[in-house]
Amino acid sequence: MTKILVSVGFTLVFLVSLWTFFTGSHDSVRNILDDVNREPRIIVDDFLLYRYRGHKVVGTFSAKLGHFVEPNTVEFYASVRGEREKDSIKESLSCEAGIAVFEAERMSDIINSDETKLLYAEVEDQVQVESDNHIIRTEFAHFDAQQKILSSNEPVQIDGPKRVLVGEKGFRYFTEKKSLTMTGKVRGVVKSND
């Protein structure tokens, strides 16, 4: 009788494993993380972080709420703002929510090291990225840190010196090359130098 129960139990577990494998979710990482019931290890309320080079502040990041989730994820919510100076160009980010995933084995690697690399980040809700006199406005954006590409499939508005461009199907901004590609229908206004 015990052998039959063990065999039936093993068969059920095996079948459930196969079913889970073949019907697994192909959702975005953000949606998968939202669905997982997990508790953050550290919760920070109304915070402001500074980045220094020597004695000079070269970057800030703030939000109303931050969750540090083991081992390598930081979620941030409400009035998210970031500013930095890179190669004498000021860059800024603002949004209402986001997630950043780092190349780290544990949370202390993120907190204690300047060497921890960002793998990717996603921001959403009133996203505004400003760099080199250009402003990108959209509702969602994904940043691939390894390829240095900021992208979205959501409608986007690009404001620049004497021009405004609106794209219906998103964009890809190559941050190293300072090059932007818009997809779908694009319309805009370009003003002359007169």
C-alpha positions in Angstrom: 0.0 0.0 0.0 2.9 2.4 0.9 4.5 1.8 -2.5 1.3 2.6 -4.3 0.9 5.9 -2.4 4.5 6.9 -3.0 4.2 6.0 -6.7 0.9 8.0 -7.0 2.4 11.0 -5.1 5.5 11.0 -7.3 3.4 10.8 -10.5 1.2 13.7 -9.4 4.3 15.8 -8.5 5.9 15.0 -11.8 2.7 15.8 -13.8 2.3 19.1 -11.9 5.9 20.0 -12.6 5.5 19.3 -16.3 2.2 21.3 -16.4 4.0 24.2 -14.7 6.9 24.1 -17.0 4.9 24.1 -20.2 2.3 26.6 -19.1 4.8 28.9 -17.3 4.2 32.6 -17.5 5.9 34.6 -20.3 5.0 37.9 -18.7 7.4 40.8 -18.1 9.8 40.7 -15.2 8.0 43.5 -13.6 4.7 41.7 -13.7 6.2 38.5 -12.4 7.9 40.3 -9.5 4.5 42.0 -8.7 2.8 38.6 -8.6 5.3 37.0 -6.2 4.3 37.4 -2.5 7.6 38.6 -1.0 8.5 41.0 1.8 11.2 43.6 1.4 14.1 43.3 3.8 14.6 47.1 4.1 11.9 49.8 3.7 13.0 53.4 3.4 10.5 56.2 3.7 11.1 59.6 2.1 14.8 59.2 1.3 17.5 61.1 -0.5 20.7 59.4 -1.6 23.9 61.3 -2.6 26.7 60.2 -4.9 30.1 61.8 -4.3 33.2 62.1 -6.4 35.8 63.3 -3.9 34.1 66.0 -1.9 31.7 67.0 -4.7 28.2 65.8 -5.1 27.8 64.4 -8.6 24.4 62.8 -8.3 21.2 62.5 -6.2 18.3 60.1 -6.1 15.1 60.4 -4.0 11.7 58.9 -3.6 8.9 58.8 -1.1 9.2 55.0 -0.6 11.9 52.4 -1.3 11.9 48.6 -0.9 15.1 46.6 -0.9 14.2 43.1 -1.8 16.7 40.2 -1.5 19.1 39.6 -3.1 19.5 42.3 -5.8 16.3 44.4 -6.4 15.3 47.9 -5.3 11.7 49.1 -5.9 10.9 52.8 -5.5 7.6 54.6 -5.5 6.1 58.2 -5.5 7.9 61.3 -6.5 11.0 59.5 -7.8 13.7 61.9 -8.8 17.3 61.4 -9.9 20.0 63.8 -11.1 23.6 63.3 -12.1 26.4 65.1 -13.9 28.2 63.0 -16.4 31.0 64.4 -18.6 29.8 67.9 -17.7 26.3 67.1 -19.0 23.4 67.2 -16.5 21.0 64.3 -16.7 17.8 63.8 -14.7 15.0 61.3 -14.3 11.6 61.7 -12.8 8.7 59.2 -12.5 6.2 57.8 -10.0 7.4 54.1 -9.8 10.3 51.9 -10.8 12.4 48.9 -10.2 16.2 48.4 -10.5 17.9 45.0 -10.6 21.6 44.9 -9.8 24.4 42.3 -10.4 24.7 41.4 -6.7 24.6 38.3 -4.7 23.1 40.0 -1.6 21.5 43.2 -0.6 24.6 44.5 1.2 26.5 44.5 -2.1 24.1 47.1 -3.4 24.2 49.3 -0.4 28.0 49.1 0.4 29.6 49.2 -3.0 30.1 51.7 -5.8 31.2 48.9 -8.0 27.8 47.1 -8.1 26.6 47.1 -11.7 23.0 47.9 -12.7 21.6 45.1 -14.9 18.4 46.9 -15.9 15.8 49.3 -14.6 12.1 49.9 -15.5 10.3 53.1 -14.7 6.7 54.0 -15.2 4.0 56.7 -14.8 4.9 60.2 -15.9 8.4 59.3 -16.9 10.6 62.2 -17.9 14.3 61.8 -18.8 16.4 64.9 -19.5 19.8 64.9 -21.1 21.8 67.3 -23.2 18.9 69.8 -23.7 16.5 67.1 -24.7 13.5 65.8 -22.7 11.9 62.4 -23.3 8.4 62.0 -21.9 6.5 58.7 -21.8 4.5 56.4 -19.5 7.0 53.5 -19.3 10.6 53.0 -20.1 13.1 50.1 -19.8 16.9 50.7 -19.4 19.2 47.9 -20.4 22.4 48.8 -18.6 24.6 46.4 -20.5 23.6 47.6 -23.9 23.1 51.2 -22.6 19.7 51.5 -24.3 16.6 53.2 -22.9 13.5 52.0 -24.7 9.7 51.9 -24.7 6.8 50.7 -26.7 4.6 53.4 -25.3 3.8 56.7 -27.0 6.6 59.2 -26.5 7.3 63.0 -26.8 10.8 64.4 -27.4 11.4 68.0 -26.7 14.6 69.6 -27.9 16.0 73.0 -28.9 13.5 74.4 -31.4 11.7 71.0 -32.0 9.0 68.8 -30.5 8.6 65.2 -31.9 5.8 62.8 -30.9 6.0 59.1 -31.7 3.0 56.7 -31.4 4.8 53.4 -30.9 7.8 54.1 -28.7 11.5 54.7 -29.1 15.0 53.4 -28.5 17.6 55.8 -27.1 21.2 54.7 -27.4 22.8 56.6 -24.4 26.4 56.1 -25.5 25.9 57.4 -29.0 23.3 60.0 -28.0 21.2 58.6 -30.8 17.4 58.2 -30.8 15.1 56.0 -33.0 11.4 56.5 -32.9 9.0 53.8 -34.2 5.5 54.0 -35.7 4.1 57.3 -36.9 6.1 60.3 -35.9 4.9 63.9 -36.1 6.6 67.0 -35.0 7.3 70.7 -35.1 10.7 72.1 -36.0 11.3 75.8 -35.7 13.8 77.7 -37.8 16.7 79.7 -36.4 15.1 83.0 -37.5 
